[in-house]
Amino acid sequence: MRALSDFPDAHLRIFQRPEVPPASEIQSVYLIGICGTGMGSMAGLFKEAGYHVSGADEAAWPPMSTRLREMGVDFHEGYDEAHLTPPPDLIITGNACIPTHPEAQYARQKGLVQQSFPEALAHFFLKDKRALVVAGTHGKTTTTGILAHTFLHAGKDPGYLVGGVMTNTGTSYQVGKGTHFIVEGDEYDSAYFDKRPKFLHYQPTCAIVTAMEYDHADIYDSWEMYREAFEQFAGIVNPKGTLALCGDEEAVRNIAPFTQAQIRYYGVHFKENHVSAINIRPVDGGQFFTPIVDGLPLTEMFFPMSGKHNLTNALGVLTIALAEGLTPEEIAAAFLSFKGLKRRQEVRGIENDVVVIDDFAHHPTAVEATLSAIREHWPSRRVIAVFEPRSNSSRRKVFEDAYAQAFHHADAVFISAPPLRHNDDPANFMDVQQVTDRIGASGISAAHFPHAEALLPALVQMVRPGDVVLIMSNGGFGGIHDKLLHILRENTSFVPRKEG
């Protein structure tokens, strides 16, 4: 197994950076790639903390561009070294930035202070806090949101940074005045000058690992390398803290020997789970369950999201919340009031009795779990899945077999074929035709199209009253959600097909 010092490798030696001054000496912060989901939230944190914040991005699109303007953050569309004159006190470099990026290159040449996103978060916001870090291949954004909401509802005023917008607060971040800071711990690399996984920067007091399955094939060459990152993460959890591991996942249980923290398993299947659930009753709008903690039942709780994976996420939160001193009554009340996150099974609209749902799922396992939850929630409706494999990892051939099997809960499948990008290897690129052919061979209608605009007419022809259209992508997908709702609502040429 590699040591922590092995992760930076040659990158840190090639790209030497000036030392970052104490936070008290920083007044102005500039973010390269400011319109990204995480970077925009980081801009919000710095703005809320009283810093002057500015930045740039290649393209500035809503909703992040709108949010930045509402925050009073100055930003440029397009990159130019002139943006760094006069020089800011600190430059935060997003991980999409390459060494030859004009602003990053200028910053190096001028000896300006640069940090990666996770370095800045740890340096400015996690010191002297009890850092609660949520990691995992799937479910970490939702779990982080549930955890943040639980501590907020209990009056703990935590800081938090979530990779999605929490519906209850309308935000994805807060500096907070409490003793806790809750953060989503991503295993992706930190920056071109720091190839360590982001979550290795966060010095967790307590942590949750929701799932482990090979992902990010663009930066991890193998499952072994991916697993090692999580083993390292387990090893940095405070020995006096708690590491909550999803006991239902064998791969997650296998990282237990790498930590000195107290291990607490949670889930619904593994017989040795410390925190589990019985009497699970799915109903319209969520599910009831009775938590079991160390063999003893608590009072019945209600969690307003469907699907076993969401119940499991809630059990992970219950585990850490109890370990950090919250009462079962506080946790139950928080669960009851949780309204979810944007882009996580979010109903974007209902027109002509067609429910249009947006979800961030892009890994095969997440696609299957989301479809299962939608099928559970709307058992009598036809489910049409619309999917865009957009991320660098999801487009790779290694996931072809898994995608071919991930849509078995759908009645029809539409896939937008990913375009070949400059950094894609054609030999390692997913063949969408193969995927849809195999889905079709299983008896499910499946088709693929070059982009959202080409897909939309065929989708409109397929949809009929009573359907649920589940749209999955980690990007904007060409605004297909709103376009479909507009057609359903206003286009008089649209005549939904009737059953039979």
N, C-alpha and C positions, 0 to 999 in steps of 0.2 A: 504494500500500500504506500502511496506517495505521502510525503510529509507536506505540511502546509506551505513550507518554503518552496516546494517544487512547483506550486501552481503558477507563480508569476513567471517562472522560467526566464528566457532571455529578454522578455519584453520590458521588465523593470530596469534591466541593466542598459538597454538601448535607449530608452526614453527616460532619462533622468529628469526629475522635476524639483523645483524649489520647495523647500519645506513650507507647510501651511502654517501661517501665524495663528495665535490664539483667536478664538471666536470674537473676543472683545475688540480685536484690531481690524476686523472685517466690517466694511460698511456697504460695499457694492458687490453684487453677485451677478454673473452673466452665465446663461445656460445655452450651450450649443445643442440644438435639437429640442427647443423649449416646448414645442407643440405635441410631443409624445405624451402618452398617458401618464407614465411615471414622472417624466421631467416637468410636465405642467403642474402636477401635484407638488413636486419639490419646489417649484417656483412659488406656489401658494404658501407652503410652509415658511420659506424665507421671507415672503412678503408679510405674513402674519406675525413673524418674529421681529419685524421692524427694519429689515434690510432694504436697500434700494435694489430692485430686481429688474433685469432686462435679459434679452436673448435673441436668438434667431432660429429659424427653421427653413427647410427647403420650400415647404408649402404650408400655409396657415389656413386650416379648414376648421369650420365648426365641428363639434362643440367646443374644442379646446381653445380655439382662437377667441371665441366669444367669452369664455370663462376668464381668459387672461386679461381681456379688455375690461371686464367687470371688476377684476382685482386691481386694475390700475397698473398693470405690468406692461412696460414698453417692449415691443419685439419687432424684429425685421423679418420680412419674407425674402428668403434668399440669403446666401452667405457672402461675406466680404470682410477682409481683414480690417477695413476702415471702421467696422463696428466696434473694434477693440481699442479705439482711440477716443478719449483718454482711456488708459487701461483700467479695467475693473480690479478690485482687490482679490477676487476669486473667480475662476472659470470652472464651471462644472461641465464635463464632457460626456455626452451620452454614448452608449455603447454601439450605436449605429455609425458613429464617427470613425473614419479611417485615418491613418497617420498623415496622408497627403491632403486631408481636408484643409481648405484655405485658412480657416480660423484657427484650427488646432495647430497647423504648421507655423503660423505667425506667432501663436502663443508660445510655442517651444523656442522659436528663434529669439524672441524678446525676453525669455526667461520669466514669463508670467506664471502665476500660481494656478495649477490645475488640479482638480480632484475628479474622481469618478463619482457617479450618483451614490453608490453605497458608502464610499468613503465620506462624502459630505454629510450624508444622513447620520452616520455614526459620530462624526466629529462635532457636529453642531446640535444634534437633537437627542442622541441616545446616551450621552455621558450623564452619569448620576441618575439614570432612570432604571427601573426594572423593565428590561426589554423582553417583551413577549413576542416571539417570532414564529410565524406559521409558514412551513415549507411543505413541499410535496409536488408531485407531477400534476395531480388534479386536485381541485377543490380548495386550493390555498386562498384564492381571492374571496370566495364565499365565506370560508371559515374565518378569515381575517375580519371580514365585515361583521359577522355574527359576534366575534370576540370583542371588537371595538364597540359595537352597539350594546353588548351586555355590560361592559364596564361603564359606558356612558349612562345607560339607564339606571345603573346602581349608584350614580352620583360620584364616580371616581375621577371624573374629568381627565381621562387619559389623553396623551398624545397618540396619534395614529397616522399611518400611511397605508392605504389600501389600493390595490390595483384595479379598482372600479369605484363607481360613484354609489355611495350608500343612499338608498331612497329616503330613509328617515331624516338624514341631515342635508341631503343634496350636495354633499362634498365627499372627497376621498382623502382628506387630510385634516389634522388639527394639531397645533403645538401642544396644547393642554397644560394644565398646572398641577396635575396629579403626579403620583409616583411612578406610573406605568407609561410605557410607550409601546404600542402594538403595531407591528410591521409585517407586511407580507415579504417573506424571504424567498427570493428568486434564485434558482440555481444557474441562470444564464451568466455569462462572463460580464465583467464590470466595465471595461473600457479597452481601447486598443493598447494602452500602456499598462493594463492590469487585467490579466486573463483569469484571475481568481473568480470563482462563483460569487455573486453578490452577497449571498447569505453568510459567507465566511467573515464579513466585516461587522456583523451586527452584535456580537458578544451577548448572546441570549442568556437572560436569567432563567427563563422557561421557554419551552418550544413545543410545537406540535408538528408532527410529520404525518400528512394525510394519506399519501400514496407514493409508491415508487415504481415507475415503469419507464423503459428506455424512451428518451425524448431528446430534443435539441441535437439531432444527428449532425447538424452543421458545426457544432463545437465539441461534441463528445464522440470519439471514434468508435466507442463500444459501450455495451452495458456495464462492463467492468469499470471503465472510467467514470461513467455516470454514477454508479453505485458508490465509488470512492468519494465523490463530492459529498454525498449524504453521510458517509461514515465520518468524514472530517467535520461536518456540521454537528453531528451527534457529539463529537469529541470536544467541541467548544462550549457546549451548554454548561452553565455554572454548576459545579458539583453540589451546591446547596439548593439548586433549583429542581424543577420537574421537567422531564421529557415525556410528553404524551405521544405514544405511538399507536397508529391504527393497527390493532391486533389482528384484524381480519385479513391483513395483507402480509404474507410471509416475508416478502422482500423488506418491508418496513420493520418487522420484528427482528430481522437479521442484523440490523444496525445497533441493536441494544448493547452488545458487548463493547461498543466503541465509546460509550459515555460513562461518566462517573456520576451523572445526575440520577435522581430517583426516577425509575421507569414506571409509567402508568399506561397500561394497554386499554384501549377503548374500541368499541365496535359492537356488532350484533351477532357475529358467528363464532369467533374464537372463544373456546370455553374458559380460557384463563384471562379474559378481559376483566380489568378491575372496574370499568364503567361500561354498562351495557343497557339494554332496553328490552322490556317485554310488553305484551298487550298493545302491540303496534296496530293502530287503526287508521288507515287512510280515509280521509273525508274530503269533501269539497273545500278547497282552500288550505289544505295542509294535512297534518297527521297528529293523532294523540299517541302518547307512549308513557310507560312507567319506567323511569330510570332505575337501574340497579347499580348501587355503588358498594363495592366490596361485599357483595352478596345480600345487601339489604335494600329493599325497595324504598324509593322516595315517593312523594305525592305525584300523581299523574300530571304530565305537562302537555302543552300543545305547541307544536312548531309549524308555522305557516308556510312551509314549502314542501313540495311533493318529492318522492323518491327516496330510496334507501340511502343513496349517497349523501343527500342533504341531511337525513337523520343522523348519519354517521358523523358528518361535519359538526352537527349540533352537540353530539356526544363528546367530540374532541374539545369543544369550547367548554362544556360542562366540566370536563376533567381539569382543565387549567384554572377555570374560574373558582372551583372548589379549593384547589391547591393554593390559590392566592387569597383565600379568605372570604369569598362571596358566599352568601347563604343560598340554599336551594330555592327559597322563596324569591330572592332577588333575581336569580337566574331564570326561574319560571316566568316571572313578570316580564323580563327582558325578551325572552323567546316569544311570548305571546304578542309583543308589540313590534317585532321585527318585520320590516316591509320589504326586505330583500335588497338586491343590488341591481343597478342598471345593467342590461345585457346579460343577466343570468335568469333565464326563463322569464324574461320581461315581456308582458303582453303590450305590444306597441299599438294595438287597436283591434276593434271588431267591426267589420262592415259586411252587410249582407249575410250575417251569421257565419262569417269566416273569421276565425281567430288568427291573428298574425303575431308570432312570437319571435323575439330576438334572443340569441344566446351566443356566448363567446366560444363555445366548444370548437376545438380544432384538432385535438388528438383523437385517434380512433376510440379509445376507451371512454373519453369524455363524450364523444358523439353518441356512443351506445347508451351510456348512463343517462344522458339528457333525453334521448328518445324514450327510454324506459320510463322516466319520470313523467313525460308528457302523456304517454300512453296510459299510465296509472291515473293521471289527473283527469283525462278526457277519454275514458274507456269506450264510449259509444260513438266517438267521432273518428273520421278518417284522418290520418296523420300524414301530411306531405312534408318530406324533408328537403330542404334546399341548402346546399353546402358549398362553401368556398375554401379549399385548402390553400391558405394564403401565407402562412408562416414559413420561414426557411426550412424548418424541420418537417412540417406536415406535407410538403410537396415531394418528399423523397420516396424512392422506390421501396425502401425498407418497410413502408407502411401500407403498401398495396394490398397485401393479403388481409391485414387487419381492417382496412376500410371496406373491403368486399364483404366482410362479415358484420360490420358495425351497424348496418341499417335494417336489421331484421325486424325491428319494431315499427318500421314505416310501411305505409301502403303505397307510396310512390317516392322516388328519389330524383332530384335534379342536382347536378354537380356542375359548377363553373370550372372549366379546365384552367389550371394555373398557367400563366404565360412564362416562358423561359426568360429568366433574368440574367444579367451579366455575370453574376457570381454563382449561377446554377451549373451543375455538371450534367449534361444531357444523358450520359450513361447511367446516372443515378437519379433520374427524374421520373416521377410517378406517371404511369400510363393510365390516364383516366378512362380511356376506352376499355382497357382490361378490367378496371374496377366496375364500371357500369354493366359490362357484359356479364360479369359474374353475379352481380346483384340481380340482373334480369333473369339469369339462369335459375335463381332461387325462387322465381315466381313473383318478384316485386318489379313493377314498372320502373325503369331507370333510364335516364338520358343525360348527356353532358353537352355543354355549350361553351363557346370561347370566353364569354363574359356575361355580366348581369343583363345587359341590354338585349342580348340574343336569347337569354334564358326566359326573360319575363313573358313574352307572348305565349310560349308553350305552357308556362305555369298558369297563366290566366285561362288558357283553354282547358287545363286539367281541373282547376279548382271549382268547387260547387258549395252551396250553402251547407253548413254543418261541419266543414273541414277545419282542421287546425294546420296552419302552415308554419313550420318551425324552420327559421332561417339561422344558419350557424356560420359564423366567421369571426376571426379576430381583428377584422377591419371593418370599414364602412360598407363594403360589398356594393359599391355603386349606388347607394341609397335605395336599394331594391325594396326595403320594407315600406318606406313612405310611398314609393311609386306604385306598389301593389295596392296599398290601402286607398290611394287616390283613384286608381282604376275601379276598384270595388265600389267606391263611394260615388264617383262623379261621371265616369265614362259610360255614356248611354249605350255604347256599342258592346259593352260587356254584359253578356247574358249567362249567368252561372248555369252550368249543366245540372239537370235534375237527376236524381237517383234512377237508374234503370232507363 
